[in-house]
Amino acid sequence: MSTTSDNSLVHQQSDVLEYINEIAQELAQMAERAGCVALGHDLRRALMMAHGSGDISSNEGNISSSLDGERS
């Protein structure tokens, strides 16, 4: 029975990660349309890196530095 609930959690996690990925792609497009090309580029790069590692937490610094650059 544990296996069934484990499979369900894995499926839910996959769905959530896919949804987050879609939102991040939309944010990158919105940033580029708003003239924040560097931010859009960094978001896309973070997405590509996340697909390789399965974890975007290591990319937070890249996104933060982009935000700082856009604000200045």
N, CA, C and O atoms as a GROMACS GRO file, in nm:
protein
  288
    1MET      N    1   0.082  -0.119   0.000
    1MET     CA    2   0.000   0.000   0.000
    1MET      C    3   0.087   0.126   0.000
    1MET      O    4   0.049   0.228  -0.057
    2SER      N    5   0.199   0.118   0.063
    2SER     CA    6   0.291   0.230   0.064
    2SER      C    7   0.338   0.264  -0.077
    2SER      O    8   0.357   0.382  -0.110
    3THR      N    9   0.356   0.163  -0.160
    3THR     CA   10   0.401   0.185  -0.297
    3THR      C   11   0.300   0.268  -0.375
    3THR      O   12   0.339   0.354  -0.454
    4THR      N   13   0.172   0.242  -0.355
    4THR     CA   14   0.068   0.317  -0.425
    4THR      C   15   0.073   0.464  -0.385
    4THR      O   16   0.065   0.552  -0.471
    5SER      N   17   0.084   0.491  -0.256
    5SER     CA   18   0.090   0.631  -0.212
    5SER      C   19   0.220   0.697  -0.257
    5SER      O   20   0.221   0.815  -0.288
    6ASP      N   21   0.330   0.621  -0.259
    6ASP     CA   22   0.457   0.675  -0.308
    6ASP      C   23   0.446   0.712  -0.455
    6ASP      O   24   0.493   0.819  -0.496
    7ASN      N   25   0.384   0.627  -0.535
    7ASN     CA   26   0.365   0.656  -0.677
    7ASN      C   27   0.278   0.778  -0.696
    7ASN      O   28   0.302   0.859  -0.786
    8SER      N   29   0.176   0.792  -0.613
    8SER     CA   30   0.087   0.907  -0.622
    8SER      C   31   0.163   1.036  -0.591
    8SER      O   32   0.146   1.137  -0.659
    9LEU      N   33   0.247   1.032  -0.488
    9LEU     CA   34   0.326   1.150  -0.453
    9LEU      C   35   0.425   1.187  -0.562
    9LEU      O   36   0.444   1.305  -0.592
   10VAL      N   37   0.486   1.087  -0.622
   10VAL     CA   38   0.580   1.113  -0.732
   10VAL      C   39   0.506   1.177  -0.848
   10VAL      O   40   0.556   1.271  -0.910
   11HIS      N   41   0.387   1.128  -0.878
   11HIS     CA   42   0.308   1.184  -0.988
   11HIS      C   43   0.267   1.328  -0.956
   11HIS      O   44   0.274   1.415  -1.043
   12GLN      N   45   0.225   1.353  -0.832
   12GLN     CA   46   0.188   1.488  -0.792
   12GLN      C   47   0.307   1.582  -0.800
   12GLN      O   48   0.295   1.696  -0.846
   13GLN      N   49   0.422   1.535  -0.755
   13GLN     CA   50   0.543   1.617  -0.760
   13GLN      C   51   0.577   1.652  -0.905
   13GLN      O   52   0.613   1.766  -0.935
   14SER      N   53   0.566   1.555  -0.992
   14SER     CA   54   0.593   1.578  -1.134
   14SER      C   55   0.499   1.682  -1.191
   14SER      O   56   0.540   1.770  -1.267
   15ASP      N   57   0.371   1.674  -1.155
   15ASP     CA   58   0.272   1.771  -1.202
   15ASP      C   59   0.304   1.911  -1.152
   15ASP      O   60   0.294   2.008  -1.228
   16VAL      N   61   0.342   1.922  -1.026
   16VAL     CA   62   0.375   2.052  -0.968
   16VAL      C   63   0.498   2.111  -1.035
   16VAL      O   64   0.500   2.230  -1.068
   17LEU      N   65   0.601   2.029  -1.056
   17LEU     CA   66   0.723   2.078  -1.121
   17LEU      C   67   0.695   2.122  -1.265
   17LEU      O   68   0.752   2.221  -1.311
   18GLU      N   69   0.609   2.050  -1.334
   18GLU     CA   70   0.572   2.089  -1.470
   18GLU      C   71   0.499   2.223  -1.469
   18GLU      O   72   0.524   2.307  -1.555
   19TYR      N   73   0.410   2.242  -1.373
   19TYR     CA   74   0.335   2.367  -1.361
   19TYR      C   75   0.430   2.484  -1.330
   19TYR      O   76   0.417   2.591  -1.389
   20ILE      N   77   0.523   2.463  -1.239
   20ILE     CA   78   0.621   2.567  -1.206
   20ILE      C   79   0.705   2.601  -1.328
   20ILE      O   80   0.735   2.718  -1.352
   21ASN      N   81   0.743   2.501  -1.404
   21ASN     CA   82   0.821   2.522  -1.526
   21ASN      C   83   0.743   2.609  -1.626
   21ASN      O   84   0.799   2.700  -1.686
   22GLU      N   85   0.615   2.580  -1.642
   22GLU     CA   86   0.532   2.659  -1.734
   22GLU      C   87   0.524   2.804  -1.688
   22GLU      O   88   0.532   2.896  -1.770
   23ILE      N   89   0.507   2.826  -1.558
   23ILE     CA   90   0.500   2.961  -1.504
   23ILE      C   91   0.632   3.034  -1.526
   23ILE      O   92   0.632   3.151  -1.565
   24ALA      N   93   0.743   2.968  -1.503
   24ALA     CA   94   0.874   3.030  -1.522
   24ALA      C   95   0.896   3.068  -1.668
   24ALA      O   96   0.952   3.173  -1.697
   25GLN      N   97   0.850   2.983  -1.760
   25GLN     CA   98   0.862   3.016  -1.902
   25GLN      C   99   0.779   3.139  -1.936
   25GLN      O  100   0.824   3.226  -2.012
   26GLU      N  101   0.658   3.146  -1.881
   26GLU     CA  102   0.574   3.264  -1.904
   26GLU      C  103   0.638   3.389  -1.846
   26GLU      O  104   0.634   3.495  -1.908
   27LEU      N  105   0.697   3.378  -1.728
   27LEU     CA  106   0.765   3.493  -1.667
   27LEU      C  107   0.882   3.540  -1.752
   27LEU      O  108   0.904   3.661  -1.767
   28ALA      N  109   0.957   3.447  -1.808
   28ALA     CA  110   1.068   3.483  -1.895
   28ALA      C  111   1.018   3.560  -2.017
   28ALA      O  112   1.077   3.660  -2.056
   29GLN      N  113   0.909   3.513  -2.076
   29GLN     CA  114   0.852   3.582  -2.192
   29GLN      C  115   0.802   3.721  -2.153
   29GLN      O  116   0.823   3.817  -2.227
   30MET      N  117   0.736   3.731  -2.038
   30MET     CA  118   0.685   3.860  -1.993
   30MET      C  119   0.800   3.957  -1.967
   30MET      O  120   0.791   4.075  -2.002
   31ALA      N  121   0.906   3.909  -1.906
   31ALA     CA  122   1.022   3.994  -1.877
   31ALA      C  123   1.082   4.047  -2.007
   31ALA      O  124   1.114   4.165  -2.017
   32GLU      N  125   1.096   3.960  -2.106
   32GLU     CA  126   1.153   4.002  -2.233
   32GLU      C  127   1.063   4.103  -2.304
   32GLU      O  128   1.112   4.200  -2.361
   33ARG      N  129   0.933   4.081  -2.300
   33ARG     CA  130   0.839   4.176  -2.363
   33ARG      C  131   0.843   4.311  -2.293
   33ARG      O  132   0.821   4.414  -2.355
   34ALA      N  133   0.870   4.309  -2.162
   34ALA     CA  134   0.876   4.433  -2.084
   34ALA      C  135   1.011   4.503  -2.097
   34ALA      O  136   1.032   4.609  -2.038
   35GLY      N  137   1.102   4.444  -2.174
   35GLY     CA  138   1.231   4.506  -2.195
   35GLY      C  139   1.340   4.458  -2.100
   35GLY      O  140   1.452   4.507  -2.104
   36CYS      N  141   1.307   4.363  -2.014
   36CYS     CA  142   1.406   4.308  -1.920
   36CYS      C  143   1.468   4.184  -1.982
   36CYS      O  144   1.447   4.071  -1.936
   37VAL      N  145   1.544   4.206  -2.088
   37VAL     CA  146   1.600   4.096  -2.166
   37VAL      C  147   1.694   4.010  -2.082
   37VAL      O  148   1.691   3.888  -2.092
   38ALA      N  149   1.777   4.073  -2.000
   38ALA     CA  150   1.872   3.997  -1.917
   38ALA      C  151   1.798   3.906  -1.820
   38ALA      O  152   1.838   3.791  -1.799
   39LEU      N  153   1.692   3.956  -1.760
   39LEU     CA  154   1.614   3.874  -1.667
   39LEU      C  155   1.550   3.756  -1.741
   39LEU      O  156   1.553   3.643  -1.692
   40GLY      N  157   1.492   3.782  -1.857
   40GLY     CA  158   1.433   3.675  -1.936
   40GLY      C  159   1.536   3.569  -1.972
   40GLY      O  160   1.509   3.449  -1.966
   41HIS      N  161   1.654   3.616  -2.010
   41HIS     CA  162   1.762   3.522  -2.046
   41HIS      C  163   1.803   3.438  -1.925
   41HIS      O  164   1.821   3.317  -1.936
   42ASP      N  165   1.818   3.504  -1.809
   42ASP     CA  166   1.858   3.431  -1.688
   42ASP      C  167   1.752   3.330  -1.646
   42ASP      O  168   1.785   3.220  -1.601
   43LEU      N  169   1.625   3.366  -1.660
   43LEU     CA  170   1.519   3.272  -1.626
   43LEU      C  171   1.524   3.150  -1.718
   43LEU      O  172   1.510   3.037  -1.672
   44ARG      N  173   1.544   3.174  -1.846
   44ARG     CA  174   1.552   3.062  -1.940
   44ARG      C  175   1.674   2.974  -1.911
   44ARG      O  176   1.667   2.851  -1.918
   45ARG      N  177   1.786   3.038  -1.877
   45ARG     CA  178   1.907   2.962  -1.844
   45ARG      C  179   1.884   2.878  -1.718
   45ARG      O  180   1.926   2.763  -1.712
   46ALA      N  181   1.819   2.937  -1.620
   46ALA     CA  182   1.789   2.863  -1.496
   46ALA      C  183   1.698   2.744  -1.525
   46ALA      O  184   1.714   2.637  -1.466
   47LEU      N  185   1.602   2.762  -1.615
   47LEU     CA  186   1.514   2.652  -1.653
   47LEU      C  187   1.593   2.540  -1.719
   47LEU      O  188   1.571   2.422  -1.689
   48MET      N  189   1.684   2.576  -1.808
   48MET     CA  190   1.764   2.473  -1.875
   48MET      C  191   1.852   2.399  -1.774
   48MET      O  192   1.866   2.277  -1.781
   49MET      N  193   1.910   2.474  -1.681
   49MET     CA  194   1.995   2.411  -1.579
   49MET      C  195   1.911   2.321  -1.489
   49MET      O  196   1.957   2.214  -1.448
   50ALA      N  197   1.790   2.362  -1.459
   50ALA     CA  198   1.702   2.283  -1.373
   50ALA      C  199   1.665   2.151  -1.439
   50ALA      O  200   1.651   2.049  -1.371
   51HIS      N  201   1.649   2.153  -1.568
   51HIS     CA  202   1.616   2.028  -1.638
   51HIS      C  203   1.730   1.929  -1.626
   51HIS      O  204   1.707   1.808  -1.625
   52GLY      N  205   1.852   1.978  -1.618
   52GLY     CA  206   1.966   1.888  -1.605
   52GLY      C  207   1.982   1.834  -1.464
   52GLY      O  208   2.014   1.717  -1.446
   53SER      N  209   1.958   1.919  -1.364
   53SER     CA  210   1.981   1.877  -1.226
   53SER      C  211   1.854   1.838  -1.153
   53SER      O  212   1.859   1.768  -1.052
   54GLY      N  213   1.739   1.884  -1.204
   54GLY     CA  214   1.614   1.857  -1.135
   54GLY      C  215   1.593   1.946  -1.013
   54GLY      O  216   1.499   1.926  -0.936
   55ASP      N  217   1.681   2.045  -0.995
   55ASP     CA  218   1.673   2.131  -0.878
   55ASP      C  219   1.713   2.272  -0.919
   55ASP      O  220   1.825   2.293  -0.966
   56ILE      N  221   1.623   2.368  -0.900
   56ILE     CA  222   1.656   2.505  -0.940
   56ILE      C  223   1.711   2.586  -0.823
   56ILE      O  224   1.745   2.703  -0.841
   57SER      N  225   1.721   2.528  -0.704
   57SER     CA  226   1.767   2.605  -0.589
   57SER      C  227   1.908   2.660  -0.611
   57SER      O  228   1.940   2.768  -0.561
   58SER      N  229   1.991   2.589  -0.685
   58SER     CA  230   2.127   2.636  -0.711
   58SER      C  231   2.129   2.753  -0.808
   58SER      O  232   2.231   2.820  -0.822
   59ASN      N  233   2.017   2.778  -0.875
   59ASN     CA  234   2.010   2.886  -0.973
   59ASN      C  235   1.952   3.014  -0.916
   59ASN      O  236   1.942   3.114  -0.987
   60GLU      N  237   1.913   3.012  -0.788
   60GLU     CA  238   1.850   3.130  -0.730
   60GLU      C  239   1.944   3.250  -0.734
   60GLU      O  240   1.897   3.362  -0.752
   61GLY      N  241   2.073   3.230  -0.716
   61GLY     CA  242   2.168   3.340  -0.721
   61GLY      C  243   2.170   3.406  -0.856
   61GLY      O  244   2.180   3.529  -0.865
   62ASN      N  245   2.161   3.328  -0.963
   62ASN     CA  246   2.158   3.384  -1.098
   62ASN      C  247   2.036   3.473  -1.117
   62ASN      O  248   2.046   3.582  -1.173
   63ILE      N  249   1.922   3.426  -1.070
   63ILE     CA  250   1.799   3.503  -1.086
   63ILE      C  251   1.805   3.628  -1.000
   63ILE      O  252   1.766   3.735  -1.046
   64SER      N  253   1.855   3.617  -0.877
   64SER     CA  254   1.864   3.733  -0.789
   64SER      C  255   1.958   3.838  -0.846
   64SER      O  256   1.927   3.957  -0.840
   65SER      N  257   2.071   3.797  -0.902
   65SER     CA  258   2.164   3.894  -0.957
   65SER      C  259   2.103   3.964  -1.076
   65SER      O  260   2.131   4.082  -1.100
   66SER      N  261   2.021   3.895  -1.151
   66SER     CA  262   1.952   3.956  -1.263
   66SER      C  263   1.853   4.060  -1.213
   66SER      O  264   1.844   4.170  -1.269
   67LEU      N  265   1.781   4.025  -1.109
   67LEU     CA  266   1.684   4.120  -1.054
   67LEU      C  267   1.755   4.244  -1.005
   67LEU      O  268   1.707   4.356  -1.027
   68ASP      N  269   1.869   4.228  -0.939
   68ASP     CA  270   1.944   4.343  -0.891
   68ASP      C  271   1.988   4.431  -1.008
   68ASP      O  272   1.982   4.553  -0.999
   69GLY      N  273   2.032   4.369  -1.116
   69GLY     CA  274   2.076   4.444  -1.234
   69GLY      C  275   1.963   4.519  -1.300
   69GLY      O  276   1.982   4.630  -1.349
   70GLU      N  277   1.844   4.461  -1.301
   70GLU     CA  278   1.729   4.525  -1.363
   70GLU      C  279   1.682   4.644  -1.281
   70GLU      O  280   1.630   4.742  -1.336
   71ARG      N  281   1.699   4.637  -1.150
   71ARG     CA  282   1.649   4.743  -1.062
   71ARG      C  283   1.740   4.864  -1.063
   71ARG      O  284   1.695   4.976  -1.037
   72SER      N  285   1.870   4.844  -1.093
   72SER     CA  286   1.961   4.957  -1.084
   72SER      C  287   1.951   5.049  -1.201
   72SER      O  288   2.022   5.149  -1.207
   0.00000   0.00000   0.00000
